[in-house]
């Protein structure tokens, strides 16, 4: 893969007192191409939504026909982390930031072993890359992973439609032999609700995770100095969640979504993490039963899907939101401290706090719509967040949650080591 330098810039000398007109100068831009061809191949494409609207576009990435739920993401950067977030399984991600692809892709920003989303929808596809970390263009990256992408489409108009009508099922197609009516019928005959999407993104075998956040990227890891054994249920877990836990002094055993609770408890862990993941928590009752059997035995931390499963396991209910929360710029209030955190979120379902039993505390609230964003149940050493504290991509405001989880485990360890009161009578 060859890299070309091209482009024209304007000299800035006229801005510092020169009376001469600005001069043209060469500006180096890295533009990857194969055999002298364009960096990616484009063709006509269509996005047909279940409401009957048809959106003409250009295709990049893979070709074909794909159905999925369309959601919009408000992040300004971090599209590679979004592409590899397993929580987007079954969905087309529409980026509200209009210009995508300018930093290319690199292999350090992967959040899982592959791309699980159904497709990518963007307004403007960058014709060049300008990051020193770039190893490949976005178009080539998607083609190699058989992921569809479209551009040159009015993403603002589609986003307004989703906000008004809610998330919609859509069909992406580059196949001109399929009529608009046939694509519309496909969109109306598929539904993401009630589908177990977790089983398709979870790992298949038990394994240890040892990688920490790289030193140049670490920012606030201040563990207690102790080592805690955490069993992490992989419902679609992101690599940076595991890296943050490891950086806070955790030895991590990752287990599949169907791993029995009895086997987890045999490992005698200091804590259990229930991870993020895609889809409807009501579609995975086996996961809810697993959570129920572990609650109260060891400290637990639920993130996103894990938060929703904890809510159901406690007896609460979850519901599908109108268009969900997707992006790295969502404000959340920590009700315990009063602080407002800017958070990274990705979910279409939420816990109804009115259905939770007495003793369960709502700790965080989303300031955009007042929905529940965090729970605690001190009696069962439980904590959860509806959003992603590892924030990849996103701000690091909520990283303290990993430290709070280690504090829960430390308290449990201390309690176990305390001498039990004697039952023998002094007489």
N, C-alpha and C positions, 0 to 999 in steps of 0.2 A: 504494500500500500504506500503510494508516494504522497509526499506533501508538497504542495506548490506555494510559492509566495507571489502575491498579487495585490493590486489595489493602489489607490492614489490618495494622498493626504494634502493638507494645506499647511504651509509653513506658518509658525506662530510668531515670527520675528516682527510682524507689523503690530503686534500687541504690546511690544516693549519699546516703542519709540521710533521705530523705523518709518520713514516716509515713503519708502518704496512699496509697490503693491505686493500682496502675498505671493510667494513662490510655491510651485507645486513640488512635492517631495514624495518619495516612495514610502508607503506604509506596509509593513510586513504583516500578512494575514495567512494563517495556516489553513489550507483548504485541501482536505484529503480526497484523493481520487484513485481509482483503479484503472490502469492501462490508459490513462489520459481521458477517461470518460468522466461524466458528472459524478459527484460523490454518491448520488442515489438516483434511482429511476422513478419517474412519476407517471401516473395515469389518472384518468378520470375516476371519481368515486362518488358514492352517495351515502348519506346517512338518513335513514327513514325512521321516524319516531312513531310510536303507537298512537299519537294524537293526529296522525295523518300528514304531518309536515315533512317535507322532503328538502334536504340540504345538499346542494351540489358542492363538491370539493375536489381536491387533488389528493392522490394517494402517495404515501411513502411507507417504507417497511414492507410487510408481507402483503400478498394479494389474496383475494378470496371473498368469502361472505361469512360474517360473524354476528351473532346476536348477543346482547348484553344490556345491563342497566346503565343509563347515562347519569353520571354525577359530575359535579364541578369541584375543582380544587383551587383554592385561592392563594396557594404558595407562590412566591415570586421567584424562587429558585429551588434546586433540589429535585429536578424531574427524574434523575436516575434512581434516587432513593424511593420515589413514588412508584416508578415502574417496577421495582423489585420488592415492593411491600405486598406480602401475601394477602393482606386484608382487602385488596382490590380485586380478588378473584371474582370473575363473572361480571365485571363492570368495565364500561368505557370511561376513562378519565378525561374530562375536558379541563384544560388549563385556562384559567381566566387571565393569567399573564400572557399577553399576546405574542411575545417573542421567545421562542423555545429552540434549543439546539445549539446556542452560541458557545457553550463550554464543552460540547461533545460528550463523550463518556469515558470513564476510567474504571478500573476493576477494584479500586479501593472503596468505592461508594455503594457497592452492592449490599442490599439488605437481606437477601436470601439467595438460594441456589439458582433461581431462574425468575423470569417474569411470569406473573400469574394473572395479570389483568387481561381483559378481552381486547382492548385497543386504546389508542391515544388520539385525542382530538385537540388540535391547536389552531391558532389563527395564522401565525407567520412562522415558517420554518427557516432558520438561519442558514445562509448559504456558505458560512465559514465558521471555523472554531478558533477561539483565542485563549484557551487555557493551556498552561504548560503541562497540566496533568492529562490532557486529552490523548487517547490512543485510538479513537475511532469516532466516526460521525454517528449521530443519533439514527439516521436512516439505515445505515449498514447494521447497526446494533439491533434494531428491530427486525430487519430482514433475516438475520442469522438466527433469531429466536422465534421466528414465525409469528410476530406480533404485528397487527395492522395499525396503521397510523394515517390520519388525514389532516390536511392543512388547507389554507385559503378558504376557510369557512367562517361565518359570522358567529364566533364563540360568545360574544356579548349578547346577541339576540337569543341564542340557545340558553344561556345562563338565566336570562330574565324569564324565559318560558319555564325553566325548571323551578325557579323560585316561586312562580305563580301557580303552576300546576303540580309541582312535586317531581320527584325522580321518575323518569320515563324509560320504558324499554325501547331499545333501538336496534337497528340492523345496519351494519357497515358492509358495503359491497363494492368490489371493483369489477364485478361480472355484468357486462352489458346485456347478456342474454336473459337475465332475470328482470321481470317488469317491476315497476314501482308497486303495483297492486300485490304482487307476490311477496315482495319484501315487507309491505305493510301487514300482510296476513301473518308472516313469520313473527313480526314484532308483537302482534296481539295474541299469539298462541303460546308464548313463553313467559314464565314468571320466575323471578328469583326468590320470592317468599316461600319459605318452607323447604328449601333445598339445603342439604348438608354439604356445605362448601369446605368445612374444616378438614374432612377426611382426605380431600384432594391436595391439601397444602402441607399437612403435617409430615414429620419425619416418619420413617418406617421402623427404625431400630433405636434402641437406647444408646446414647453416646455421651461422652464427657465434653464439656466446653471449657477451654482454658484461655482463649485469647482475651486480653484486656484492651481497653482503649489505648491506641498508640500514644506515646509520650507527647508527641507534638500536637495532638488533638485533645489531650486530657485537660480538664479545666477546674474540677472541684472535688476530686476523690479524696475524702478524708475519712477513711474507715476507722474502726475502733482498734485495729491491730489484730483482732481475732479472725479466725477463719470459720465461715459458716457453710454448711452443706445445704444447698438448695436444689430441690427437684423442680425442674421447669417443664410444665406441660406445654407441648408445642401445638398450639391451635393455629399456627401461622406466624410463629415468633420471628421478630426482626433481629438481625445480628447485633445491632447496637444496644438492644435491651440486654442481651447476654454479656456484651462487652462492659456495659456500665456496672452490672452486677459483679462481674469478675474484678473490676477495678475497685469495688468497695469491699473486697476481701471474701468473695464467695467462691466456693468450689461447686460447680454446677453439673448436674446430671440432667440431660434433656431426654424426655420420654415422649412417645407418641400420644396423640389425643385419646386413644382408646386404652391407654395403660391403666390397669386396675388399681384402685385406691389401696387395696390390701398389699400389693407389691410395693407401692410407694411408701407405705408406713413401715414395711419390713426394712427399708433402707435407713430408717431412723433419721430422717433429715431434720435440720434445724428450722427449715421453712419450705413452703411450697409456693411457686409462682404459677399463676394461671395467665397465659399470655394473650396477646391480641390475636385476632383472626377474622375471617370474612363471614358475612352473611347473618342469618337469623338465629339467635340463640335458642329459640323455641324449636328449631329444626334438629337440635342435637341433645335430646333428653339424656343420652348416655353420659354426656359431659356434665350435665347438671347433677346426675346421680353420683358421679365421681367426686364432685365438689362437696356434696352433702356428707359423704363418708369421711372426708378429710377435715371438714370444719370442726374446730374445737380441739383437734388433736395436736396440731402444730400451727405456728403463725403462718398466715397466707397473705399474698399480695396479688390482686387481680388488676390487669391492665386491659382496657378496652373490651374485647369479647370476654376476657376473664372477669371484668367488673360486672358485666351483664349476667354471666353465669352465676356469680356470687349473689347477685340480686335475686335471681330465680331460686337458687338453693336456699336462701333465707326465707322464702315464701312470697317474695315480691313478684311483680309482673313487669315485662318489658313490652315496648311498643315500637312500631316503625315510625320514624320521623318523616316529615314532609319531604325534605331533600337532604337531610343529614348534615354532618359537620365534616368538612374535608379541607385541610389547609394548615399552614404553620403560623397563623396569626389570629387565633381565637382567644379572646379575653376570658379568664376564669378567676373568680374570687375565692380565695382560701378563707372559709368562714371562721377558722380557728385563729388566724393571724390578722385577718382583714386585708392582707396583701392581694393585689391583682397580678396574676401571672399571664403572660402571653404564651399560649400553648399550641402544640401540634396535635391535630385531631384527624381521625378517619373512622367514621362509623355512621351507620344509618339507623341504628336502634338505640334506645335509651331505657333506663330503669325508671319506673314510676315510683317516686318516694312515698306517695300516699298509701301504697300497698305493702310497705315494709313493716315488719313487726317492731314493737317497742324495744328500745335499747340500741337500735341501729341509727347512727348519726350521719346526716348528710354533711360532708366536710368541704365540698367544693361545688360551686354553681357556675354554669356557663352564663356569662353576662349578655350574650346576644339574645338568648331566648329563655333563660331561667331554668334550663333543664339540669338534672342531677349530673354532676361531673366527678363526684368522689364520695366514698362511703367509709365508715369505720364502725366496728363493733368490738369495743374493748373486751367484752366478756369472752369473746372467741378469738381474740388476737388477730383481727381481720382488718385489712385496709385495701382500698381499691381506688383506681382512677379511671375515668371514662376516656381519657386522652393518653398521649404517648410521652411519658416523662423523659425518654431518651432523646426525643426531638431530632430525628434525622429524616427529613430536614426540619429545621425549626430552631427557636430560641432555647436556651438552657435553663429557663426560669424554674422548671419543676424537677430538676435533677436531684434535689434534696429528698425526693420520695424514696430513692434507693437507700439513702442513709437512714431514713425512718424505718424502712423494712429491716435493716440490719439491727437497729435499736430494739425492734420487737423481738427479734431472734435472740439478742443479747439478754433481754429481760427474761425470756423463757429459759435460757441456759442458767441464769443466776437463780431462778426459782427452783429449777431441778436440783441444783447443787446445795440448796439450803437444807440443813438437817431437819428431819421430820420430828415433830414433838413426840415425846415418849408416851407410850400408852400403859406403862407399868406403874402401878400405884406405889407411892412412897412408903405406904405401910407394908 
